Amino acid sequence: MTAKDTMRAKGAQVIGTMKEVVGKATHNRKLQAEGKAEKTAGHGLDAKEKAAHRLRRH
């Protein structure tokens, strides 16, 4: 996993969390759902990169 990919995944998670929190605070369901989706995508990128790294090591 490269540092760039790690930062991209973590960045998506942080931005998603922020959108989700702002959506909850402002009662904006669309923003909340968008944040949740972006956070989930960040977790998916992170898992994909970790799996690829494990396969390359063996």
Rosetta constraint file for C-alpha pairs under 8 A:
AtomPair CA 1 CA 5 HARMONIC 6.52 0.50
AtomPair CA 1 CA 6 HARMONIC 6.71 0.50
AtomPair CA 1 CA 49 HARMONIC 5.44 0.50
AtomPair CA 1 CA 50 HARMONIC 6.38 0.50
AtomPair CA 1 CA 52 HARMONIC 7.34 0.50
AtomPair CA 1 CA 53 HARMONIC 5.49 0.50
AtomPair CA 2 CA 6 HARMONIC 6.28 0.50
AtomPair CA 3 CA 7 HARMONIC 6.11 0.50
AtomPair CA 4 CA 8 HARMONIC 6.16 0.50
AtomPair CA 5 CA 9 HARMONIC 6.21 0.50
AtomPair CA 5 CA 46 HARMONIC 7.96 0.50
AtomPair CA 5 CA 49 HARMONIC 7.41 0.50
AtomPair CA 6 CA 10 HARMONIC 6.12 0.50
AtomPair CA 6 CA 46 HARMONIC 6.66 0.50
AtomPair CA 6 CA 49 HARMONIC 7.76 0.50
AtomPair CA 7 CA 11 HARMONIC 5.72 0.50
AtomPair CA 8 CA 12 HARMONIC 6.20 0.50
AtomPair CA 8 CA 42 HARMONIC 7.68 0.50
AtomPair CA 9 CA 13 HARMONIC 6.36 0.50
AtomPair CA 9 CA 41 HARMONIC 7.94 0.50
AtomPair CA 9 CA 42 HARMONIC 4.53 0.50
AtomPair CA 9 CA 43 HARMONIC 6.71 0.50
AtomPair CA 9 CA 45 HARMONIC 5.52 0.50
AtomPair CA 9 CA 46 HARMONIC 5.40 0.50
AtomPair CA 10 CA 14 HARMONIC 6.20 0.50
AtomPair CA 10 CA 42 HARMONIC 6.34 0.50
AtomPair CA 10 CA 43 HARMONIC 7.87 0.50
AtomPair CA 10 CA 46 HARMONIC 7.51 0.50
AtomPair CA 11 CA 15 HARMONIC 6.05 0.50
AtomPair CA 11 CA 42 HARMONIC 7.47 0.50
AtomPair CA 12 CA 16 HARMONIC 5.86 0.50
AtomPair CA 12 CA 38 HARMONIC 6.03 0.50
AtomPair CA 12 CA 39 HARMONIC 5.89 0.50
AtomPair CA 12 CA 41 HARMONIC 7.21 0.50
AtomPair CA 12 CA 42 HARMONIC 4.83 0.50
AtomPair CA 13 CA 17 HARMONIC 6.12 0.50
AtomPair CA 13 CA 38 HARMONIC 6.65 0.50
AtomPair CA 13 CA 39 HARMONIC 4.19 0.50
AtomPair CA 13 CA 40 HARMONIC 7.16 0.50
AtomPair CA 13 CA 41 HARMONIC 7.60 0.50
AtomPair CA 13 CA 42 HARMONIC 4.87 0.50
AtomPair CA 13 CA 43 HARMONIC 6.68 0.50
AtomPair CA 14 CA 18 HARMONIC 6.21 0.50
AtomPair CA 14 CA 39 HARMONIC 7.05 0.50
AtomPair CA 15 CA 19 HARMONIC 6.18 0.50
AtomPair CA 15 CA 35 HARMONIC 7.17 0.50
AtomPair CA 15 CA 38 HARMONIC 7.42 0.50
AtomPair CA 15 CA 39 HARMONIC 7.21 0.50
AtomPair CA 16 CA 20 HARMONIC 6.10 0.50
AtomPair CA 16 CA 34 HARMONIC 7.33 0.50
AtomPair CA 16 CA 35 HARMONIC 3.95 0.50
AtomPair CA 16 CA 36 HARMONIC 5.85 0.50
AtomPair CA 16 CA 37 HARMONIC 7.13 0.50
AtomPair CA 16 CA 38 HARMONIC 4.76 0.50
AtomPair CA 16 CA 39 HARMONIC 4.30 0.50
AtomPair CA 16 CA 40 HARMONIC 7.94 0.50
AtomPair CA 17 CA 21 HARMONIC 6.18 0.50
AtomPair CA 17 CA 35 HARMONIC 5.95 0.50
AtomPair CA 17 CA 36 HARMONIC 6.90 0.50
AtomPair CA 17 CA 39 HARMONIC 6.12 0.50
AtomPair CA 18 CA 22 HARMONIC 6.13 0.50
AtomPair CA 18 CA 35 HARMONIC 7.04 0.50
AtomPair CA 19 CA 23 HARMONIC 5.91 0.50
AtomPair CA 19 CA 31 HARMONIC 6.09 0.50
AtomPair CA 19 CA 32 HARMONIC 6.06 0.50
AtomPair CA 19 CA 34 HARMONIC 7.15 0.50
AtomPair CA 19 CA 35 HARMONIC 4.54 0.50
AtomPair CA 19 CA 36 HARMONIC 7.79 0.50
AtomPair CA 20 CA 24 HARMONIC 6.22 0.50
AtomPair CA 20 CA 31 HARMONIC 6.50 0.50
AtomPair CA 20 CA 32 HARMONIC 4.14 0.50
AtomPair CA 20 CA 33 HARMONIC 6.87 0.50
AtomPair CA 20 CA 34 HARMONIC 7.27 0.50
AtomPair CA 20 CA 35 HARMONIC 4.46 0.50
AtomPair CA 20 CA 36 HARMONIC 5.90 0.50
AtomPair CA 21 CA 25 HARMONIC 6.15 0.50
AtomPair CA 21 CA 32 HARMONIC 6.99 0.50
AtomPair CA 22 CA 26 HARMONIC 6.06 0.50
AtomPair CA 22 CA 28 HARMONIC 7.92 0.50
AtomPair CA 22 CA 31 HARMONIC 7.56 0.50
AtomPair CA 22 CA 32 HARMONIC 7.20 0.50
AtomPair CA 23 CA 27 HARMONIC 5.66 0.50
AtomPair CA 23 CA 28 HARMONIC 4.61 0.50
AtomPair CA 23 CA 29 HARMONIC 6.10 0.50
AtomPair CA 23 CA 30 HARMONIC 7.36 0.50
AtomPair CA 23 CA 31 HARMONIC 4.92 0.50
AtomPair CA 23 CA 32 HARMONIC 4.25 0.50
AtomPair CA 23 CA 35 HARMONIC 7.91 0.50
AtomPair CA 24 CA 28 HARMONIC 6.39 0.50
AtomPair CA 24 CA 29 HARMONIC 7.26 0.50
AtomPair CA 24 CA 32 HARMONIC 6.13 0.50
AtomPair CA 28 CA 32 HARMONIC 6.25 0.50
AtomPair CA 29 CA 33 HARMONIC 6.03 0.50
AtomPair CA 30 CA 34 HARMONIC 6.10 0.50
AtomPair CA 31 CA 35 HARMONIC 6.08 0.50
AtomPair CA 32 CA 36 HARMONIC 6.25 0.50
AtomPair CA 33 CA 37 HARMONIC 6.16 0.50
AtomPair CA 34 CA 38 HARMONIC 6.17 0.50
AtomPair CA 35 CA 39 HARMONIC 6.06 0.50
AtomPair CA 36 CA 40 HARMONIC 6.16 0.50
AtomPair CA 37 CA 41 HARMONIC 6.15 0.50
AtomPair CA 38 CA 42 HARMONIC 6.24 0.50
AtomPair CA 39 CA 43 HARMONIC 6.40 0.50
AtomPair CA 40 CA 44 HARMONIC 6.22 0.50
AtomPair CA 41 CA 45 HARMONIC 6.22 0.50
AtomPair CA 42 CA 46 HARMONIC 6.18 0.50
AtomPair CA 43 CA 47 HARMONIC 6.16 0.50
AtomPair CA 44 CA 48 HARMONIC 6.08 0.50
AtomPair CA 45 CA 49 HARMONIC 6.16 0.50
AtomPair CA 46 CA 50 HARMONIC 6.21 0.50
AtomPair CA 47 CA 51 HARMONIC 6.14 0.50
AtomPair CA 48 CA 52 HARMONIC 6.19 0.50
AtomPair CA 49 CA 53 HARMONIC 6.09 0.50
AtomPair CA 50 CA 54 HARMONIC 6.26 0.50
AtomPair CA 51 CA 55 HARMONIC 6.31 0.50
AtomPair CA 52 CA 56 HARMONIC 6.26 0.50
AtomPair CA 53 CA 57 HARMONIC 6.32 0.50
AtomPair CA 54 CA 58 HARMONIC 6.76 0.50
